[in-house]
Amino acid sequence: MKLKRDPLITLGLVLVIEMTTLIIIDSRLLRAVRDVEPSLNALGDIAKRF
């Protein structure tokens, strides 16, 4: 076993981990935005009246 890893493999692993975490965070954000959207629209309607 080599202790010194190929930097490209390490970089690839880091990129894969970052992409999966970003995708997970994005799906959570999208769900949160969908939950908040109706109240945001209501706030927009209230703001238009003033």
N, CA, C and O atoms as a printed pandas DataFrame, in Angstrom:
     atom_number atom_name residue_name chain_id  residue_number  x_coord  y_coord  z_coord
0              1         N          MET        A               1    0.841   -1.206    0.000
1              2        CA          MET        A               1    0.000    0.000    0.000
2              3         C          MET        A               1    0.872    1.250    0.000
3              4         O          MET        A               1    1.806    1.372    0.792
4              5         N          LYS        A               2    0.557    2.159   -0.884
5              6        CA          LYS        A               2    1.274    3.426   -0.916
6              7         C          LYS        A               2    0.598    4.410    0.040
7              8         O          LYS        A               2   -0.621    4.578    0.012
8              9         N          LEU        A               3    1.379    5.040    0.861
9             10        CA          LEU        A               3    0.817    6.055    1.752
10            11         C          LEU        A               3    0.547    7.345    0.985
11            12         O          LEU        A               3   -0.427    8.050    1.251
12            13         N          LYS        A               4    1.433    7.643    0.022
13            14        CA          LYS        A               4    1.273    8.868   -0.764
14            15         C          LYS        A               4    0.296    8.596   -1.908
15            16         O          LYS        A               4    0.613    7.850   -2.835
16            17         N          ARG        A               5   -0.850    9.182   -1.843
17            18        CA          ARG        A               5   -1.875    8.980   -2.879
18            19         C          ARG        A               5   -1.608    9.864   -4.076
19            20         O          ARG        A               5   -0.926   10.885   -3.986
20            21         N          ASP        A               6   -2.165    9.446   -5.203
21            22        CA          ASP        A               6   -2.101   10.254   -6.419
22            23         C          ASP        A               6   -2.948   11.504   -6.201
23            24         O          ASP        A               6   -4.130   11.389   -5.880
24            25         N          PRO        A               7   -2.374   12.693   -6.366
25            26        CA          PRO        A               7   -3.138   13.928   -6.112
26            27         C          PRO        A               7   -4.403   14.022   -6.950
27            28         O          PRO        A               7   -5.403   14.579   -6.496
28            29         N          LEU        A               8   -4.376   13.486   -8.166
29            30        CA          LEU        A               8   -5.578   13.552   -9.011
30            31         C          LEU        A               8   -6.719   12.734   -8.404
31            32         O          LEU        A               8   -7.875   13.154   -8.439
32            33         N          ILE        A               9   -6.389   11.563   -7.847
33            34        CA          ILE        A               9   -7.427   10.725   -7.234
34            35         C          ILE        A               9   -8.017   11.449   -6.030
35            36         O          ILE        A               9   -9.233   11.480   -5.844
36            37         N          THR        A              10   -7.129   12.038   -5.208
37            38        CA          THR        A              10   -7.600   12.773   -4.036
38            39         C          THR        A              10   -8.492   13.936   -4.463
39            40         O          THR        A              10   -9.557   14.154   -3.885
40            41         N          LEU        A              11   -8.054   14.676   -5.472
41            42        CA          LEU        A              11   -8.843   15.809   -5.967
42            43         C          LEU        A              11  -10.200   15.338   -6.482
43            44         O          LEU        A              11  -11.225   15.969   -6.224
44            45         N          GLY        A              12  -10.195   14.223   -7.215
45            46        CA          GLY        A              12  -11.450   13.679   -7.722
46            47         C          GLY        A              12  -12.389   13.313   -6.599
47            48         O          GLY        A              12  -13.584   13.602   -6.668
48            49         N          LEU        A              13  -11.857   12.669   -5.542
49            50        CA          LEU        A              13  -12.688   12.290   -4.398
50            51         C          LEU        A              13  -13.280   13.525   -3.734
51            52         O          LEU        A              13  -14.465   13.554   -3.401
52            53         N          VAL        A              14  -12.443   14.547   -3.544
53            54        CA          VAL        A              14  -12.923   15.791   -2.917
54            55         C          VAL        A              14  -14.037   16.407   -3.756
55            56         O          VAL        A              14  -15.053   16.847   -3.217
56            57         N          LEU        A              15  -13.847   16.440   -5.077
57            58        CA          LEU        A              15  -14.861   17.025   -5.959
58            59         C          LEU        A              15  -16.168   16.252   -5.887
59            60         O          LEU        A              15  -17.245   16.846   -5.840
60            61         N          VAL        A              16  -16.074   14.910   -5.876
61            62        CA          VAL        A              16  -17.291   14.092   -5.801
62            63         C          VAL        A              16  -18.027   14.365   -4.499
63            64         O          VAL        A              16  -19.248   14.515   -4.492
64            65         N          ILE        A              17  -17.281   14.429   -3.390
65            66        CA          ILE        A              17  -17.911   14.681   -2.084
66            67         C          ILE        A              17  -18.565   16.060   -2.080
67            68         O          ILE        A              17  -19.691   16.218   -1.609
68            69         N          GLU        A              18  -17.855   17.055   -2.605
69            70        CA          GLU        A              18  -18.418   18.412   -2.630
70            71         C          GLU        A              18  -19.676   18.468   -3.489
71            72         O          GLU        A              18  -20.658   19.104   -3.106
72            73         N          MET        A              19  -19.654   17.808   -4.649
73            74        CA          MET        A              19  -20.827   17.839   -5.528
74            75         C          MET        A              19  -22.032   17.192   -4.856
75            76         O          MET        A              19  -23.143   17.717   -4.930
76            77         N          THR        A              20  -21.813   16.044   -4.194
77            78        CA          THR        A              20  -22.953   15.376   -3.553
78            79         C          THR        A              20  -23.506   16.230   -2.421
79            80         O          THR        A              20  -24.723   16.326   -2.263
80            81         N          THR        A              21  -22.624   16.858   -1.622
81            82        CA          THR        A              21  -23.132   17.703   -0.541
82            83         C          THR        A              21  -23.876   18.907   -1.124
83            84         O          THR        A              21  -24.908   19.312   -0.590
84            85         N          LEU        A              22  -23.357   19.485   -2.222
85            86        CA          LEU        A              22  -24.041   20.616   -2.845
86            87         C          LEU        A              22  -25.418   20.208   -3.349
87            88         O          LEU        A              22  -26.384   20.953   -3.188
88            89         N          ILE        A              23  -25.513   19.022   -3.963
89            90        CA          ILE        A              23  -26.801   18.557   -4.480
90            91         C          ILE        A              23  -27.775   18.353   -3.325
91            92         O          ILE        A              23  -28.947   18.718   -3.428
92            93         N          ILE        A              24  -27.290   17.767   -2.217
93            94        CA          ILE        A              24  -28.162   17.550   -1.056
94            95         C          ILE        A              24  -28.638   18.898   -0.515
95            96         O          ILE        A              24  -29.823   19.070   -0.230
96            97         N          ILE        A              25  -27.709   19.859   -0.372
97            98        CA          ILE        A              25  -28.073   21.183    0.156
98            99         C          ILE        A              25  -29.058   21.862   -0.786
99           100         O          ILE        A              25  -30.023   22.478   -0.334
100          101         N          ASP        A              26  -28.821   21.753   -2.114
101          102        CA          ASP        A              26  -29.706   22.383   -3.089
102          103         C          ASP        A              26  -31.116   21.821   -2.994
103          104         O          ASP        A              26  -32.082   22.583   -3.029
104          105         N          SER        A              27  -31.254   20.500   -2.876
105          106        CA          SER        A              27  -32.601   19.918   -2.811
106          107         C          SER        A              27  -33.303   20.371   -1.538
107          108         O          SER        A              27  -34.508   20.618   -1.547
108          109         N          ARG        A              28  -32.551   20.482   -0.438
109          110        CA          ARG        A              28  -33.163   20.974    0.807
110          111         C          ARG        A              28  -33.587   22.424    0.655
111          112         O          ARG        A              28  -34.672   22.809    1.091
112          113         N          LEU        A              29  -32.719   23.238    0.027
113          114        CA          LEU        A              29  -33.053   24.645   -0.180
114          115         C          LEU        A              29  -34.291   24.781   -1.060
115          116         O          LEU        A              29  -35.174   25.591   -0.778
116          117         N          LEU        A              30  -34.353   23.982   -2.132
117          118        CA          LEU        A              30  -35.507   24.043   -3.028
118          119         C          LEU        A              30  -36.781   23.698   -2.269
119          120         O          LEU        A              30  -37.815   24.342   -2.450
120          121         N          ARG        A              31  -36.700   22.667   -1.411
121          122        CA          ARG        A              31  -37.882   22.286   -0.644
122          123         C          ARG        A              31  -38.281   23.419    0.299
123          124         O          ARG        A              31  -39.463   23.730    0.437
124          125         N          ALA        A              32  -37.287   24.036    0.947
125          126        CA          ALA        A              32  -37.571   25.135    1.865
126          127         C          ALA        A              32  -38.192   26.304    1.107
127          128         O          ALA        A              32  -39.144   26.920    1.586
128          129         N          VAL        A              33  -37.655   26.613   -0.076
129          130        CA          VAL        A              33  -38.189   27.730   -0.867
130          131         C          VAL        A              33  -39.631   27.432   -1.260
131          132         O          VAL        A              33  -40.484   28.319   -1.218
132          133         N          ARG        A              34  -39.907   26.186   -1.642
133          134        CA          ARG        A              34  -41.279   25.838   -2.021
134          135         C          ARG        A              34  -42.229   25.997   -0.844
135          136         O          ARG        A              34  -43.386   26.382   -1.017
136          137         N          ASP        A              35  -41.731   25.695    0.369
137          138        CA          ASP        A              35  -42.583   25.867    1.552
138          139         C          ASP        A              35  -42.811   27.343    1.850
139          140         O          ASP        A              35  -43.888   27.733    2.301
140          141         N          VAL        A              36  -41.794   28.160    1.596
141          142        CA          VAL        A              36  -41.868   29.588    1.970
142          143         C          VAL        A              36  -42.566   30.415    0.889
143          144         O          VAL        A              36  -43.091   31.491    1.173
144          145         N          GLU        A              37  -42.572   29.917   -0.342
145          146        CA          GLU        A              37  -43.067   30.716   -1.473
146          147         C          GLU        A              37  -44.476   31.275   -1.271
147          148         O          GLU        A              37  -44.677   32.464   -1.523
148          149         N          PRO        A              38  -45.460   30.492   -0.834
149          150        CA          PRO        A              38  -46.815   31.065   -0.664
150          151         C          PRO        A              38  -46.829   32.263    0.275
151          152         O          PRO        A              38  -47.487   33.265   -0.007
152          153         N          SER        A              39  -46.094   32.166    1.410
153          154        CA          SER        A              39  -46.086   33.295    2.338
154          155         C          SER        A              39  -45.356   34.486    1.726
155          156         O          SER        A              39  -45.726   35.633    1.978
156          157         N          LEU        A              40  -44.317   34.227    0.920
157          158        CA          LEU        A              40  -43.633   35.333    0.240
158          159         C          LEU        A              40  -44.581   36.018   -0.737
159          160         O          LEU        A              40  -44.595   37.245   -0.827
160          161         N          ASN        A              41  -45.372   35.238   -1.468
161          162        CA          ASN        A              41  -46.342   35.819   -2.398
162          163         C          ASN        A              41  -47.363   36.655   -1.644
163          164         O          ASN        A              41  -47.749   37.731   -2.098
164          165         N          ALA        A              42  -47.801   36.159   -0.489
165          166        CA          ALA        A              42  -48.753   36.915    0.322
166          167         C          ALA        A              42  -48.137   38.231    0.777
167          168         O          ALA        A              42  -48.795   39.272    0.748
168          169         N          LEU        A              43  -46.881   38.186    1.195
169          170        CA          LEU        A              43  -46.191   39.418    1.607
170          171         C          LEU        A              43  -46.097   40.383    0.435
171          172         O          LEU        A              43  -46.267   41.590    0.608
172          173         N          GLY        A              44  -45.824   39.854   -0.773
173          174        CA          GLY        A              44  -45.743   40.704   -1.942
174          175         C          GLY        A              44  -47.078   41.382   -2.228
175          176         O          GLY        A              44  -47.116   42.560   -2.583
176          177         N          ASP        A              45  -48.179   40.632   -2.073
177          178        CA          ASP        A              45  -49.504   41.215   -2.293
178          179         C          ASP        A              45  -49.779   42.312   -1.274
179          180         O          ASP        A              45  -50.332   43.357   -1.617
180          181         N          ILE        A              46  -49.394   42.075   -0.021
181          182        CA          ILE        A              46  -49.593   43.093    1.017
182          183         C          ILE        A              46  -48.766   44.336    0.684
183          184         O          ILE        A              46  -49.241   45.462    0.835
184          185         N          ALA        A              47  -47.528   44.125    0.232
185          186        CA          ALA        A              47  -46.651   45.262   -0.075
186          187         C          ALA        A              47  -47.211   46.066   -1.247
187          188         O          ALA        A              47  -47.065   47.287   -1.281
188          189         N          LYS        A              48  -47.857   45.388   -2.217
189          190        CA          LYS        A              48  -48.402   46.107   -3.371
190          191         C          LYS        A              48  -49.545   47.044   -2.969
191          192         O          LYS        A              48  -49.783   48.063   -3.617
192          193         N          ARG        A              49  -50.240   46.684   -1.901
193          194        CA          ARG        A              49  -51.375   47.521   -1.487
194          195         C          ARG        A              49  -50.912   48.863   -0.939
195          196         O          ARG        A              49  -51.620   49.861   -1.066
196          197         N          PHE        A              50  -49.739   48.895   -0.336
197          198        CA          PHE        A              50  -49.272   50.144    0.275
198          199         C          PHE        A              50  -48.560   51.031   -0.719
199          200         O          PHE        A              50  -48.107   52.118   -0.362
